[in-house]
Amino acid sequence: MPTFKLDGREIPFEPGDTIIKAAWRQGIEIPHYCWHPGLSVAANCRMCLVEIKAERPMLMPTLKWDADKQAYVPSDKPKLTPSCQAPAVAGQEVFSQSSEAKNAQAHVQEFLLLNHPVDCPICDQAGECKLQDYWQTSQGTLKRKDTEPVHKPKAVRFGPTIVYDGERCIMCTRCIRVCDEVVGDHVLDMRERGNKNEITVSPGRELDHKYTLMTEHVCPVGALTSRDFRFKARVWFLRTQKSVCTGCATGCNDYMDFDPRKNEVFRIRPRDNAEVNKFWMCDDGMMSYHRVHKDRVTQGLVAGKAVAPAEALTAAAAALGKVAGPNIGVVLSAQHSSEDNFALARFAREVLGSERFYLAALGGWEADKILRHADNNPNRAGALAAVSSKAGSLADLLKDVSSGAVQGVIALGWASAEDASALSALRSLKAMVTLSSNSGALTEVASTVVPVASFAETEGTFVNAKGMAQHFDRVIHAPDGVQPGWLTLVELAKAMGKTLAFAQLSDLRGSIAVGAAAATQEARS
């Protein structure tokens, strides 16, 4: 692979790479505002200027202060090049930290701050603002302008999700390019010129497509803010954990930001993955963190009475013990992890002796050709893999209940609220046990509800529509007495006088790997 030198370091690059992109691939940040690896090159902020060494360098005439003569004298300096536009060339030498490059970065930074309000104490971008970062690294001088700054519209409602502050905007045009190039909706544009520039919404329109929060996410300053996150938390109080979006079968990689003092998740941000979601997420995916705290099941429920989780577990064991194992329907969940589903399949076969598997999944989702998959469940493939894809639908379950083949049910997760009336027939069963982190149709019809940890309160694996198994980590702690689904099933087996052969997550994952290999061999034969 060809290389060039950046500040003395060898940087490999691929054909078509620019200098800044090749550096970015190596984890080196050349200061920039308008450049983004997933968008076209605008080259309008001029923060990424670098010095390129050449045999015949391009020089610019300038005036330089002569201390001896106490006057400015004619001189020259290297002509700098935007590294976001300049192609990487084998063998060339590039300097982003030379005196000329650093001087240019300082002047660009000062220019951008000329009319910028110093409202960092109330700005949601404070703590993760590139203007703050580069002031520290590239400028570090006090503001010299002593005249009234240019004033622009503030707190402008762009749409249901986004608020715009024109005075903070540096006109990088990232938001315009996201709408144009990622979404294909030219709803944002730039008006006026010079220091009167501002971003505007097309006449008669609102910023209301499915990727509006991405326009806020790519903003390097505090010009665009999310109405959902606005004024809710300071980022320096938040901690971050890697996770996977539960919005649909695409399985976008993300970061979950949470406050450990409150044990509360405050937002989701996209995490780069070229094979899955590149740099993006849809609005519904970024808002899916609300499920962590909304409609949560934190207490057990037995015959309509709230009880402790341990008491609900005992009641569930007693209820299931009253029904012959082969007559118990087992409902897997496309919303729960592969670990939870695999543990339930093992519980069904080894504890209950049942092979009657069904799948609960959410519906009612608007797909697109960008990221949103038609299946708005994160782990349908993983759930079906737990039983070698042999699972009926909830409609099949109701038919088996009607025929008398199913006299009891143990279900994992929840179903769409629209299914509540249809599932009311399950209320008459001898045993209707649901293990769930959130309320839904299955918890409404259950005689016994056992709370389990949500995806943010445990670690696990989702298998997306491409068949990629993606691990997610625990973000916050589960409520007292509430355990992950797989561990709850281990305890339920003990309460029924049986033992599941895994005491910890590593044992369970080893069993999953063996089971997957056996299923593959069976399919080949």
N, C-alpha and C positions, 0 to 999 in steps of 0.2 A: 504494500500500500504506500502511495507517495506521501511525503511529509513536507512540512515547512516549519520554520522556527518562529515561535512567538515568545518574545522576551527571553530568548535563549533556550526555550524548551521545544523539543521536537513534537509536532502535532500531526498525527496521521489524518488524512481526509479522504472522502469518497468523491468520485467525479460529480461535479455540479455543486459541491459545498462552497459556501462563502466562508470567509475567515472567521466570522463570529459563530457560525453554525459548527464549524469544525472544532473551535475552542469549546463551545457548549457541550459537544459530545464527550469531551474529555473532562467535563466538570469545571471548566475555567470560565468565569464570567467577565466578559468585557462590558463595562458600564453601558447601559442602553435603556431606552424607554419605549420607542415605537416598535422595535423588532420583537417578533414572537416566532418560535420555531414552527408553529402550525399555520402561520398567516403569510401573506405576500409581503414583499419588502416595500416599505414606505420611505425610509431614509429621511424622515422629516425632523427628528429630534436632534440629530448631529452629536449625540452623546457618545457614540461608539467610534469616533474618529481615531485612527491609528496611523502610525508612521511606517511606511513601507520602504525598505532600503533598496536602492536600484543603482546601476552603474551611472545612469544619467538621471539623477533625481529631479523631480519637478519642484521648482522653487517659486516662492511668492515674494514680491517686494513688500517691504514693511518699514516702519520707523522704529528705531531702537534707542532707548535713552542712554546717552553717553555721560557718565558721571564726571569725567574730566572736563568735557566741554559744557556741561550743564545744559544740554540741549538734545533734541531728538535728531538722529542722523539716519540717512538711508541705509538699509540693510536688507537681508532676505532670510527666509525660513522655509523649511520643507512644507510642501503642500500635503495636508493630511487627507486621508481617504476614509469614507464610512465603511467600517468592516462588515456591515450587514449587506452591502452591495458588492464589495470587492471579492472576486473569486479567489479561492485558495489555489496557489501555484506552487508546484514542486520546487523546493530549494530556496524559496524566497524567505527573507527575514522581515518580520513584523514586530513593531514595538507599540504596545499599548500602555507602557509605563515609562516611556521616555519623557524628558522634560517638556517637549513640545506637545505630546499627547496629553499629559497631565494638565498642562496649562490650558489646552483647549477644553478639556472636560470641566475644569473649574469655571471657565468663562461661560460655557453652555449652561452649567448648573446655575450660575448667578443670573443669567438671562431668564431662565425659566422661573426663578423666584422673584423677579422684579415686581410683578403684580400679584404674586401668590399670597393669599391671606395666611397669616401665622395663627391658624385656628386649630392647631394640633390637639389642644386639650379637649375639644369637642368633636374631633374628626374620627370616624370609625376606622380610618386607614392607619391611624397612629400606631406605631409599633411594627408595621409591616409596609411602610411607605417608602418607595424608592427615592423620593425627594429627600426624606430624612437620611436614608442610608448613604446616598451619594453626597449629601452635604458633609457628612462625616468623613468620607473617604476621598472626595474629590474637590471640595471647596474649603470648608472650615473657616470662612471669613464672615464678618458681620455684613449686614445689608447696607449698601452705600446709598441707595436711592432714598431721598428724603421728601419726595413729593407724593401727592395722593395717588394711590394705585387705581387702576382701571376697575370699575365695578361692573359685575355681570349678574344675571339672574341666579338666585340661590334657592335650594330646596324645590326644584321643579319636578313635578310628578310626570315621569316619562311613561308610566303605565302601572299596572297592578302591582308590580314587583320592584320597580327601580325608581330612585330619586336622583336627580342630577344637580350638581353644584358647579355652575359655570366658572366661578372664580378660582376653583381648584384645578380646573381642566388645563392640561398642557398640550392639547390638540395632537396627541399621538396617533389618533384615528384607529386604535385597536378595536374599539367597540363597533365602529362602522364596518371594519373588515370582517369581524365575526358575523355580523348580520348578513353581509354580502356573500362571503366566501364559504362560511360553514352552514348557515341557515338558508341562504338564497333569498333573503327578504331585505330589500333596500329600504328599511324603515328609518334609518339614521343617516344624517349627512351633516356637513359643516357649512356654516354661513358666516358672512362678513369676512374681513381680512385683517391681517396684522394682529395687534393686541386686542382687537374687538372680536376675534374668532370665538365661536362657540358651537357646540354640538346641538342639533335640533332634530325633532321628530317630523317625519313627513306630514304635510297638512292633512288633517282629517284622520290621522292614524294614531295609534298608541303602540308602544313597545310591548307587544303581548304575544309573541310567538313562544315556542316550547323551549327556547334556549336563552331567555332574557337574563338569567342569572350568570350565564357565561360572559355576557357583555360587561357585567359588573366585576366578575372575577378577573378578567384580563386587564382591567384598569390599573395602571401602576401607581396611581395616586388616589386621592379621596373624592374624585369628581363623581363617580357613580357609586351609589351605596344600595345595598339590598334592604328593602323595607322590612324583611323578616328579621335580619340581624341588627339593623340600625339601633344604636344606643342600648344594646342588650348586654354587651360584655366587652372588656378590654382584652386584646389578644395576648398581652403578657401574663394574664392570669390563666390562659388556656393551655392545655397540653394536647398533643396530637398523637393519634394512633392510626396505623394503616388498616384499611378495611376494604370491603367489597360492597357495592351498591345492591340493595335488595329490590330495586324498582322493577327490573325486568331481567329477561334471560341473557341480555348482553353482558351483564356482570361488570359494569364499569368499575375500575379501580379508583379508590378514593381515600381521602384523609378525613377522619372524624375528629373535630376539635371539641374538647370537653373541659369543664372546670372541675378539677379533682376535689375542691373544697365543697362543692355542692353535689358532686356525683351526677352531673348533668351535661348532656351533649347540647352544644349550641349551634353547630353548623356542620355541613359536609362540603368538602372541596374536591375537585377532580385530582387524581394522581396519574401521572403520565404512564401510559402503556401502549406502545405502538401497535401491538397485536389485538388490542381489545377496544379501547376508547380513545386512543391517541392522547389528546390533551383536554377532552371535552366531557361534559355531562349535561343531561337535560334538566329542566327545572324540577320535574317531579322526582328525579333521582336525588338532586341536591336538597330537596325538602323532605326526603324520606326519613330523616333523622327524627321527625316528630313521632314516628311510630314507637320510638324507644320509650317515650314518656306518656303518650296518649293512648287511652283505652287499654291500659295495662291491667293484667291480672296479677295481683301481688298477694292475694289471700286465697285459701282454698274455699270451695263452695260445696256443701253437702245438703241436698234437698232444700236448696234455697237459702241456707244459713251459712254465713261467713265463718270459717274456721281456720286454724293454723295450717300451713302447708303439710306438716307431718300428720295431722289428723285427717286431712283430705286424702293423703296417700294410703292410710290405713283403711279408710272407707272405700277407696277405689279397689284395693285388694279384696276386700270382703264382697263387693258387688260383682267383680269379675269371677270370683270363686263360685258364685251361684249359677253360672252358665257353663254349659259344656264347651270346652275349648274350641272344637271344630265349628261351633255355631257362633263364634265371636268374629265380627267383622273388624278389620284393622285398617284404619285410615291414616295413610302417610301424608306428609305435608310438603308441598312444593315451595313453602316459605321457610322451612327449617333446614338446618345443615344436613349434609350427608351423614355425619356422625349420628345425629339424632334419629334419622330415618333408618339407618342400618341397625342401630340398637333396637328400634321398635320392631324391625323385621325379625331380628334374633329373638326378641321377647315373644313375638307371636309364635314362632316355630318351636322354641325350646321350653317356654313356660306355659303357653296356652295350647300349643299343638294345632294352631290355626294356619290355614293357607289362603284365607279370604282377604285379599288386599285390595284397597281402594285408594284413590288419590284426591286430596282436597287442594284446590288451586284457586287463586283469585282470577277474576275476569274483568272485562270492561276497560280496555286500554287502547289508546290511540297510537298506533305504530307509525314510524316514518322510515326513510331510507338513510337517515344519518346515524342514529344510535338506538332509537327506541324500537325494541323487538316486539313482535306481535304478542308474545307470551310475557305478561307482566308478573312473572314469578322468577325468583333468582335461582331456584334449584330443582326444577321439574326433572331434569336429566339425572341429577344425583339421587333424588327420591326413587325414581323408577329403577335406577341401577341397583338399589338395595334389594329389589325383588326381581331382578333380571327382566325389567320392563313389563312384568305381569301384574297389572293393577287396573281395576275397573274405575269408573267415574262415580260421583256421588249419586247420579241417577241409577247406576247399576246397584249401588248399595240399597237404595230405596226399594228397588224391585225385589232384591233378596230378602229385605225385611218384610215386604208385603207377602212373599211366598212362605215365610216362616223359616227360611234357610239361615237367616241371621237373627239371633235372639238377644245379642248383646254387642256393644261396640266400644272399642278403645280408639280414640282419635288423637292425632298430634296436630297442633296448630289451630288455625281458624279458617273459616270459609267466608265468601262474600256475604254482605248483609242481605243481598237479594235472594240468597239461598235459604234464609231463615224460615219463611213460611213453608217451603217445600220440605225442609228437614224436620218440621214439627212432628212428623210420624215417629221420629226416633225417641220422643219423650216417653212412649209407651213400652220401650224395651225393658227387659229385666235389669240390664246394666248399660248405662250410657256414660262413659268416662272420657273426659277430654283433658289432655295435657297441653297447656297453651301459655304463651307469654302475653297475648293480646285477646281482648274480647271480640267475638264475632258470632256467626251463625252456629258454629259447633259448640261454643261455650253456652249460648243461649238455650240450647235444647238438652244440654248435659245435666244429669242428676248429680254427677260428681265432677268437679273441676279441680285439677291440680296445677298450680302455677309452676312455670318453668322459666328459665332465663331467656331473655331476648338475644338476638344476634349480637347486640352491642355489649352484652354481659357475659359472653362466653367466646371461646375460640372455636373455629370449625372450618368447613370447606363447602363451597358452592361449586357446582359444575354448570358452566354456561352453555349457551346454545351451540357453541363451537366444540363442545366436549372438553373444554379446558377446566381442570380442577384448580380453583383459586382459594388460597388460604386467607382467612381473616383472623385478626387478633381480638382479644377482649379489650374493651375500651373502658367501661365503668363497672362498678361492683353491682351484683344483683341484690335485690331486697333481702332482708334477713329471712333465712329459712328456705329461700328459693335457689334451686340448683339447675344446672344445664339439663336439657331433656334426656340425654343419654344416661346421665348419672341418676336422674329421677327414676328411669326405667330399671336400673340396677337395684335401686332401693325397693321399687315395687315388686321386683322378682323375689327379693329377700322376704318381703312381707307375705308373699304367697308360698313361701317355703321352697323356693327354687334359687338357683345361682346362675348368673350370666358370667361368662368366662372373661370378663375384662373389668379391672378395678380402676384403671386410669386411662386417659385419652390415648396414650401411646399404644396400649394393648388393643383398644378398639380400632385404631387406624391400621395396626398390623393385621387385624382380622378383616378389615375392609379390603386391604391390598390382596390378601389371600383369596377372598371371595371374588374380587374382580378378576383375578387371574383364572380362577376356576370357571367363571362365567364366560370368559373369552375362549378358553379351551373347549367348553361345551358348545359354544356357538360355531367354532371351527369344525368340530367333529360332526 
